Amino acid sequence: MGEKKAHVVLVPSLGQGHLIPFMELAKLLASHDLSVSYITTPGISKRFSPQVQGLNLDIQLVSLPLPPIDGVPPGIDTPDNLPFDVNRILFSSSHKLAGPLEQWLDQQLQMNNIDGAPNSFSPPVCIISDSFTGWVHSSGAKFGIPTVVYHTCGAFALSVMHAVLTYTPQNGVEGDDEYFAIPQLSFDLRLRKSDLPVMIRDLDSDPFQGFLREEMNRSMEGRGIIINTFYEFDSIGIEHIKALTGRPVWSIGPLLPPTVFGDTGIGNMNSRGKASDIAEEDCLRWLDSRRPQSVVFLCFGSYLFLNEKQIGVLAAALEASGQPFIWAIRSLQTEPKLKGADMGLPVGFEERTRDKGLLIWGWAPQLLILSHPSVGAFMSHCGWNSTLESLSLGVPMITWPMFAEQPFNSKLLVEHLGIGVQICLDVSSVPDEEEVRRAVTMLLAEEEGKEMRRKAQEVRKLAKIAVDKEGSSYNNWKCFVKEMQELHQSRVPTRVGLQLVISN
């Protein structure tokens, strides 16, 4: 048997927007001669298992039982298709995995200290936590295992979110449209209350705010910080995080399947997240029938569900624009598979737009769609995964940020980069029909939209430069892998109770 590889443990939070980039990180680690344990629940493990089994990489899915959680139905351990409030409870309850994780870590050390034990992985040299699994630092410390935090959002949004939650400059500001300075940033930024997610506009206005503040502070701890972004695009945020923490910051993004950048490698355009509810060939056939850059794609992520009024406004605006569209609409797990007028579409909408639109009831192959040359605009909630995918494929965005750091992602796209237009803000708001129609028409049929697509293509080039050999993300990744391998080579772990004794 050959020498064992350095072993890294990944602990994502229980949010779809975190699970996918953690799986991409696992693939990248394992493809660079590291062993990876991906800690999750049985339900999430079941979803990822077929994908992992086909990779031929040293990735093991570790299924830990999730103890009962008040407010979450029994047996639910995945974020799929849950109501918003239930999803928030699940998301903020990953600390209940601390006990099971520590038992598993102890078992790993026991097996590695018994000659001939059937354990192909060496003792962990590092635990990579999520920005919302700060409890991992304590678990790692019990075993002498260093921790690194992986932020699945961008550095600009992370910097702003941290400053707003830590210093609460919005408190005392009377009007929603009154500008105030954001303190302790290494770059100048002024915001209004109306620019902030509703959950943090006022001190303690939302019980979720305390969880966010605590986790945001914990996320600056550990041996270093990994961020799914790239320096050529997000340098002011990256430099701020470096100055704020005094720790190594590895920007390694965009962390996407290599096929996004025209390379062969692990993953493909239809392999992220859940299986699509439309056959790939049917989707491509429809897209192939459209002119280049003529289609708007609408998809609002895995966490949120539009209500009937919101769906009705979007449908009316799309019909009035006369532009081709492809739209993914999902229903709650707690409801039957609703379609058509039952979901808020105007009566007769599907028949009237049959020649112009494609409705996907459920999950859409987002990367596959965004990569198609017929797509000229992406209407999105501005989640960071969706934003990175759109930018990496050169598609400008119509933004409707709904919660968390999404408003800051939108501000970066719209005001700083000029590759997006915002139509609404917040999960409970309803956009103006005419404003939506104008945004769609502008991006697909007017000169201003053509200029935004040109700028988006420039960002796409920067993304590819970052991940190519000797690019900023490529070099950062090499440095991180080298550090993990050096930790492995310099540590001879032995188990003593719940402590790990390191011999250098």
N, C-alpha and C positions, 0 to 999 in steps of 0.2 A: 504494500500500500504506500502511495506517495505521501509526501509531507502535506499536512493539513494547511488549508488556506486561512488567511485572516477572516475572522467571523464578525459580521456587523449585524446588529439587531435593529429593526425598524418598528416604531410604535406610532402609527398614525392615529389621529382622532377619528371619530365615527361620523365623518361627513363625506359625502360623495366627492366634493371638490378637493378633499385631502387624500382620499383613498387612491384615486387614480394617479396623481403625481408621485405618491409614495411607491406605487407599483412601478412607475417609470424609473424612479430612483433605484429600486431593487434590481431591475433589469440592467441598468447601467453599472451598478456596483458588481453584479455577478458576471457581466461581460468583461470586466477588468480583473478577473481572477480573484474575486473575493467570494466568500460564502455569506449568504443573507438569510436571516430569519425574519419573516414578515408577521408581526403579531396582530391578530385580529379576532373576530368572533366567528363562530361556526357558519352563520349565514353569509357573511362576507367572504369567508374562505371558500365556500361552495361556489360562489360566483366567479372567483379568480382562478379556481383550480384548473379548469380546462386550458386556460391561457398559459398558466405556469407550466403545466405538464408538457406542452408542446414546444417549450423553449430550449430544453437540454442545458439548463443553467443550474448552478448551485443555489436555488431559492427554495426554502421550505416555508410553507404556510403553517403557522402555529395557531391553532384554534383554541382560544380561551373562553370558557363559559362566562357570559355576562350576568352578574347577579341581578335580581329584580330591581327595577327602577320605578319609583312613584311617578305616575303620570304617563308611563309607557306600557302599552298592552303586553301581557305575558307572552313570552316567546319571540318578541320582536327584538332583533339584534342587528338590523341593517337600517340605513336611512331611506330605503326605497319607498317612494310614493306615500310618505307620511304627511299629515297636516303640519303646517309651519310650526305651531306651538309644540307639538309632540316631538318634532325633529330637533328643536332647540333643546328640549330636555335631554334627549338621547345624546346630542352633541356635547352637552356640558357634563355628561355622566361617565366619561371614559375612565375617570379616576377609580371607578369600581373594579377596573381590571388590574389595579395595583397588586392586590393580594395574589391573584392567579399568576401574574407576571413574575412576581418574586418567587413563587413556588417553582415555576418553570426554570427560572435562572438557577435556583439552587439545585434542581435536578440535573441541569447541564453540567454544573461543576462537579457533582457527585459522579456522573458517568465518566467525565474526563479524568477523574482521579482513580478510576478502577481499571486496572490493566485488562485489556481485551473487551471492554464494554463496547457495545455496538452503537457508537456515536461517531458519525462521519465528520461532524463539525467540531472545530476547536473551541475553547472557551471564548466568549465574546470579548472583543477588544474595545468596542464602542457601542453605545446605544444612541440611535438617532431618534429624537423625539419630535413631535409635532409642535407647532407654536401654541397649540391648545391642549397639550398633554404635559404640562409643567411638573406634574407629580412624578414623572419619570426620573427627574434629577435625584429625588430622594431614593427611589428604588435602585438606581445605578450606584449611588453612594454606599448603600448597604453591602454591595459586593465589590466595591473598589473599581467599578467600571465607569470610565469617563463618558460624558454625554455631549452630543452635538445637537443643535436645534435646526430643523429643516423648516423654513418658511415657504409655504406654497403660494404666497402672494408676492407682489412686486415690492421692490425696495422703496419706491416713492410712497406708495400707499401705506406700507409698514411704518415708515418714518412719521407720516402725518397722523396715522391712527394712534401710534404710541404717544405722540405729543399731545393730542387732543384728550386721550384717556388719562394721561398722567397729570397734565397741568390744567385741564378743564377751562381753557380760555373763553369758552362760550358762555360760561356762567356769568350772570350780571349783564349780558347783552340783551337789550329789551326787544328789538325788532328782529324778525327772521331775516330781513334783508340788509341789516347793518353789518358792515365788514369789521373784522377784528384780526389782529395779527396772531399767528401761531408761534408761541415762544419755543426757544431751545432747539430750533432747527438750524442746520448749517446753510440753509437757503431761505430766501424770502418767500413768504406765502401768506396771503390774506384770504380768509373765508367768511362766509355768512352762515348763520344757523341753518338756513335753507339748503346749504351745500352739504350738510352733515347727515349721516344716517339718523333716522328718527330715534333709534334706540339710545343715542348718545347726545342728543341736542340739549338736554337739560340734565343736571346732576340727579342721579338716582331716579330718572323718569321711567326706567325699565329695569326689572330685576335681573335681566341678563347682563346689564352693564357692569355689575360687580364682578361677575365671572370673567368678562372680557378684560377688565382692568388688571385683575390678578394674573391672568394668563399672559397678558401682554408684557408685564414686568418679568415674569418667570422666563419668558421666551428670549430674554436678553442674557440669560445665564448659560453656563456650560462651557465646554472647551472651545467652541467656535460656532459659527452660524453658516448654514447653507441657504441660499436663496435661489428660487427658480426664476431667474431673470438674467439679463446680460448687460455688461458694462456699457457697451456702445449705445444702449438705449436708456439705461436707468442709472447713469453714473452718479447723479446728485443724491439719489436715495442710498446707493451703496456706500458712498463716501460718508454720508451722515451716520449710517449704522456702524461703520468702522470707528468713527470718532466717538460715538455714543457708548459703545461697549468696550473698546480697546482690545477686542478679540479678533482672531482671523475671521474674515468673511469671504466665503467661496460662492461667487455667483456662477452658476453652472447651466443656466438655461439658454434658450428655451428647451425644457426637458420634454421632448416629443419623439415619436417614432422616427428613425432616420429617414424613412421614406418621405417625410414632410419636406426634407431638404434635397430630395432627389437621390438619396443614397440607399444602398441595400443594407439590410441589417435586421435587428430585432424589432418585431412589431410591424403593423401595417395600418393603413388608413381607417380600418374598421375594427380595430382590436382593443380600443380603450373603453372602459366602463362596461355597461350592460349590453347585451345583444340587442341589435336594432329590431324595430317592429316593421321594417320594410326590407324586402330582398334587395341586395346590393345591385343586382342587374336591373331591377325595375327602377330604382332610383337613378342609376346611370343612364338608362334609356330615356327617361324624362329629361334629365339635364342635357343630354346630347342633342335633344331636339330644340334647344334654345340658343339664341345668339350669344356670343361672348359678352360677359360682363353686363347681362341684361336682367339677371334674377336677384331678388332679395330673399335671403334665407332668414327665417325667424325661429329662434330657439332660446328659451329662458332658463336653461340649466336644470339641475337635478333636484333642487331644494324647494322650489317655489311653484305654485300653481296659480294661473290667472283665473280671476272670477268671471262670471258671465258678462258683466258690464265691460270689463277690460277687453275680453275676447271680442265682444260686439263692436267696440270702437276700432280695434285693429282691423277687423274684417271689413268694416265699412270704408276705412281709409285705404286698404289694399285694393278694394274693388274700384274706388274712385280714382286711384292712381293709374289704373290700367296696365300696371307693370307686372311681369311674371313673378311668381313667388312660390317658395316651398316653405311650409310651416309645420313645425312639430308641436303638437298639442297633447298634453298628458292629463290624465285624471287621477284622483286620489286612490290609494290602496283601499280605503274604507268605502269607496263607492263602486258601483258597477262600471264597466267600460262604456262611458257615455260618449256620444258623437253628435255632430251636427248641431241642430237647434238646442238640444239638451245641454250643450256646453256653452251656449251663448251666441252661436253663429246666427246671423240674420236668416230668416226663412228664405229658402231658395238660393242661398249664397253658393253652396257647392255646385249646383247646376249652372248658375250664371257664370261662375269662374272656372268651370271645368277645363276650358281651353287655355287658361292662364295660370292656374295654380295646382299645386300638389300638396295635399294635406297628409301628414303622417300622424296617425293616432297612436302616440306612445313615444318610444325612444327612436332618435334619428342617428344615422351614421355621420356625426357632425364633421369630422375631419375629411371624410370622403366628399361630402358636399362642398365644404369650404375650398377644397383643393381643385374643384372643377372649374374650368375656364369660363363657364357661363355665369358663375356667381360674381356679382359686382358689389354687393353690400350685405352686411350681416347685422340684423336687429337682435340685440342681446342684452342680458342683465349685467354684463360687464364683470362676471366672475373671472378670476385671473386665468384659469385654464382656457376658457373660451377666448379671452382677450389675447393670450399668447398664440393660440391656434390661428386666430384671424390675422394677427400681425405677421406671423411667420409665413402665412400664405398670401400676404399682400392685399387683404380685403378690408376696406374701410368699414366703420361701424356706425350704426344707429343705436345709441345707448339709452337704456332704461335701467339705471342702477337701482337696486331694490333694498339692500341691507349691507351690514358689515362694511368692508373697505371698498365696496363697489363704486360709491360716489367719487372716491379719490382716483380710482382707475379711469373713470369717465372724464374727470377733470384733466388728467394727464393726456388722454387721447384728444379731447375736444379743444382745450385751451392752450396746451403746451405743444402738442404735435400737429394739430390741425388735420387729423385723420378720422374725425368722428363728429356727429351731431347728436345732442341729447334731446330726447322728446319728453321725458318724464323722470320723476325721482320718487322712490319709495314703493314698497310692495303693495300698499293699500291705495295708492293714487291711481287716477284714471287719466290717461293722456288725452290731449285735444285731437279730435279726428283730423282736422285740417292741418295741424302741425305734423302729424304722422304722415299724411299724404304728401305734404311738401318735402319732408325729409326723404321719403322713398323716391319721389320724382327727381329731386335735386341730385341724389347720389347716382341714380341710374341713367338720367336723361339730360343732365345739364353740365355746363363747363365746370362749375364749382365742384361737382362730383368727380369729374375727370381729373381735376387737380388733386383731390383727396386720394384718388386711386394711385396717382403718380407718387405721392408722398408715402402711401402705404407700401408701395413696391420698394421704395428706398429703405424702409424699415425692414422689409423682408430680406433685402440684401445684407443689412447689418446683422440680422439674426443668423444668417448662414455663415457669415464671416466669423461670428462669435464661436460657433460650434465646429467650424472647420479646423484642421490641424494648425496649431500655433495661434488660434484665436483666443480671445480672453476666457471664454467658458471652457474651452478645451484645456488650456493651461491650468486654470483653477482646478479642474477635475483631476488632472495628472497630479497636482500637488496634494489634493485630498487623499487620493488612492495611495500615494507614496507614504503619507502620514499613517494611514491605517496599517499598511504593511510593516512599517517601522515599529509601530506599537506591538504588532504581533510578534515580530522577531525579538523584541527586547523584553517581552514579558513571559515569565514562566509561572502561571497561576497555580496555586494550590488552595483547596477549600479548607477553611477552619471555621466551623459553625456557619454563620451567615456572613463571614468576612472573606475577602479574597486577598491573599498575601502575594504581593508582586516582588519577584526577584529580578533585579536589573544586573 
